[in-house]
């Protein structure tokens, strides 16, 4: 049976839907206490995820993001997060070509050659 890799699931703070980690945008409260957008998804600190849609971002910035990150998100922070969010989405759109999903080619195995009595004599 082939091994199927598990896709990590995360919940959007804005709408509450569960999606794959790669489809969401991560926001982080850094150890210094600043709230920043995390384009790589690997930054150190407490994280929260939001869909790549402005509706979800606005709902998250209304108070849900601060609750998830366990800190207060000031209006200045919110403006900076909106700007970083827009830039991140533009970068994702330009770098990611449209994905074409194809079925993998079937494996064509060659039959194993039969052993012949060559160097060694066949056993009785």
C-alpha positions as a LaTeX table, in Angstrom:
\begin{tabular}{lrrr}
\hline
Residue & $x$ (\AA) & $y$ (\AA) & $z$ (\AA) \\
\hline
Unk1 & 0.00 & 0.00 & 0.00 \\
Unk2 & 1.50 & 3.38 & $-0.95$ \\
Unk3 & 2.31 & 5.84 & 1.80 \\
Unk4 & 0.16 & 8.99 & 1.62 \\
Unk5 & 1.76 & 12.07 & 3.13 \\
Unk6 & $-0.41$ & 13.85 & 5.69 \\
Unk7 & $-1.27$ & 17.49 & 4.96 \\
Unk8 & $-1.13$ & 19.71 & 8.09 \\
Unk9 & $-4.49$ & 21.36 & 8.79 \\
Unk10 & $-5.02$ & 24.78 & 10.37 \\
Unk11 & $-8.10$ & 26.81 & 11.30 \\
Unk12 & $-8.65$ & 30.30 & 9.88 \\
Unk13 & $-9.01$ & 32.85 & 12.69 \\
Unk14 & $-11.35$ & 34.98 & 10.55 \\
Unk15 & $-14.01$ & 32.47 & 9.47 \\
Unk16 & $-13.21$ & 29.32 & 11.46 \\
Unk17 & $-12.86$ & 26.99 & 8.44 \\
Unk18 & $-10.18$ & 24.31 & 8.43 \\
Unk19 & $-7.78$ & 24.29 & 5.45 \\
Unk20 & $-4.36$ & 23.03 & 4.54 \\
Unk21 & $-1.53$ & 24.99 & 6.10 \\
Unk22 & $-0.16$ & 26.13 & 2.72 \\
Unk23 & $-3.44$ & 27.78 & 1.67 \\
Unk24 & $-3.45$ & 30.10 & 4.69 \\
Unk25 & $-1.37$ & 33.14 & 5.64 \\
Unk26 & 0.41 & 33.03 & 9.01 \\
Unk27 & 0.63 & 35.94 & 11.44 \\
Unk28 & 3.08 & 35.77 & 14.34 \\
Unk29 & 3.51 & 37.41 & 17.71 \\
Unk30 & 7.28 & 37.57 & 17.99 \\
Unk31 & 9.08 & 37.05 & 21.32 \\
Unk32 & 9.53 & 40.85 & 21.43 \\
Unk33 & 5.72 & 41.29 & 21.32 \\
Unk34 & 5.32 & 42.64 & 17.77 \\
Unk35 & 2.69 & 41.19 & 15.44 \\
Unk36 & 4.01 & 40.54 & 11.92 \\
Unk37 & 3.04 & 38.67 & 8.77 \\
Unk38 & 5.08 & 35.49 & 8.28 \\
Unk39 & 5.47 & 34.65 & 4.58 \\
Unk40 & 7.63 & 31.56 & 5.19 \\
Unk41 & 5.50 & 30.07 & 7.94 \\
Unk42 & 8.60 & 29.26 & 10.00 \\
Unk43 & 9.17 & 32.36 & 12.07 \\
Unk44 & 9.64 & 31.93 & 15.80 \\
Unk45 & 6.69 & 32.90 & 17.99 \\
Unk46 & 2.99 & 32.24 & 18.53 \\
Unk47 & 1.15 & 31.96 & 15.23 \\
Unk48 & $-2.38$ & 32.33 & 13.89 \\
Unk49 & $-3.65$ & 31.57 & 10.38 \\
Unk50 & $-5.99$ & 33.52 & 8.09 \\
Unk51 & $-7.37$ & 32.74 & 4.63 \\
Unk52 & $-5.83$ & 34.71 & 1.77 \\
Unk53 & $-9.01$ & 36.81 & 1.48 \\
Unk54 & $-9.68$ & 40.34 & 2.67 \\
Unk55 & $-12.98$ & 39.34 & 4.39 \\
Unk56 & $-11.21$ & 36.88 & 6.66 \\
Unk57 & $-8.42$ & 39.36 & 7.40 \\
Unk58 & $-10.90$ & 42.08 & 8.41 \\
Unk59 & $-12.81$ & 39.70 & 10.69 \\
Unk60 & $-9.54$ & 38.56 & 12.23 \\
Unk61 & $-8.36$ & 42.14 & 12.82 \\
Unk62 & $-11.65$ & 42.98 & 14.60 \\
Unk63 & $-10.36$ & 41.15 & 17.68 \\
Unk64 & $-10.03$ & 37.49 & 16.86 \\
Unk65 & $-6.38$ & 37.77 & 15.83 \\
Unk66 & $-5.46$ & 39.47 & 19.10 \\
Unk67 & $-7.27$ & 36.76 & 21.04 \\
Unk68 & $-5.51$ & 33.98 & 19.10 \\
Unk69 & $-2.09$ & 35.59 & 19.54 \\
Unk70 & $-2.81$ & 36.49 & 23.18 \\
Unk71 & $-1.90$ & 40.14 & 22.72 \\
Unk72 & $-3.53$ & 43.42 & 21.75 \\
Unk73 & $-3.40$ & 44.40 & 18.07 \\
Unk74 & $-3.26$ & 48.19 & 17.87 \\
Unk75 & $-4.72$ & 50.14 & 14.92 \\
Unk76 & $-1.16$ & 50.94 & 13.79 \\
Unk77 & $-0.29$ & 47.24 & 13.85 \\
Unk78 & $-3.49$ & 46.46 & 11.93 \\
Unk79 & $-2.60$ & 48.95 & 9.19 \\
Unk80 & 0.87 & 47.46 & 8.86 \\
Unk81 & $-0.57$ & 43.93 & 8.76 \\
Unk82 & $-3.03$ & 44.92 & 6.01 \\
Unk83 & $-0.17$ & 46.34 & 3.92 \\
Unk84 & 2.03 & 43.26 & 4.46 \\
Unk85 & $-0.94$ & 41.01 & 3.64 \\
Unk86 & $-1.57$ & 42.78 & 0.32 \\
Unk87 & 2.14 & 42.61 & $-0.61$ \\
Unk88 & 2.30 & 38.92 & 0.29 \\
Unk89 & $-0.74$ & 38.10 & $-1.84$ \\
Unk90 & 0.70 & 40.01 & $-4.79$ \\
Unk91 & 3.99 & 38.11 & $-4.45$ \\
Unk92 & 2.17 & 34.77 & $-4.25$ \\
Unk93 & 0.17 & 35.58 & $-7.39$ \\
Unk94 & 3.23 & 36.54 & $-9.44$ \\
Unk95 & 5.51 & 33.69 & $-8.34$ \\
Unk96 & 3.07 & 30.80 & $-8.49$ \\
Unk97 & 2.31 & 29.61 & $-12.01$ \\
Unk98 & $-1.01$ & 27.88 & $-12.57$ \\
Unk99 & $-0.76$ & 24.32 & $-11.38$ \\
Unk100 & $-1.64$ & 21.57 & $-13.80$ \\
Unk101 & $-2.43$ & 18.35 & $-12.03$ \\
Unk102 & $-1.60$ & 15.26 & $-14.02$ \\
Unk103 & $-1.89$ & 11.66 & $-13.07$ \\
Unk104 & 1.53 & 10.08 & $-12.64$ \\
Unk105 & 2.78 & 7.86 & $-15.42$ \\
Unk106 & 2.17 & 4.20 & $-14.67$ \\
Unk107 & 5.26 & 2.20 & $-13.87$ \\
Unk108 & 6.19 & $-0.13$ & $-16.67$ \\
Unk109 & 8.17 & $-2.95$ & $-15.22$ \\
Unk110 & 10.22 & $-5.20$ & $-17.42$ \\
Unk111 & 9.96 & $-8.93$ & $-16.78$ \\
Unk112 & 12.88 & $-10.35$ & $-14.88$ \\
Unk113 & 15.21 & $-12.39$ & $-17.13$ \\
Unk114 & 15.16 & $-16.08$ & $-16.42$ \\
Unk115 & 18.27 & $-17.70$ & $-15.11$ \\
Unk116 & 19.91 & $-20.12$ & $-17.43$ \\
Unk117 & 22.50 & $-22.71$ & $-16.63$ \\
Unk118 & 25.56 & $-20.76$ & $-17.60$ \\
Unk119 & 28.67 & $-20.84$ & $-15.49$ \\
Unk120 & 27.28 & $-23.14$ & $-12.83$ \\
Unk121 & 25.77 & $-26.45$ & $-13.54$ \\
Unk122 & 22.17 & $-26.93$ & $-12.58$ \\
Unk123 & 21.74 & $-28.84$ & $-9.36$ \\
Unk124 & 20.09 & $-32.26$ & $-9.60$ \\
\hline
\end{tabular}
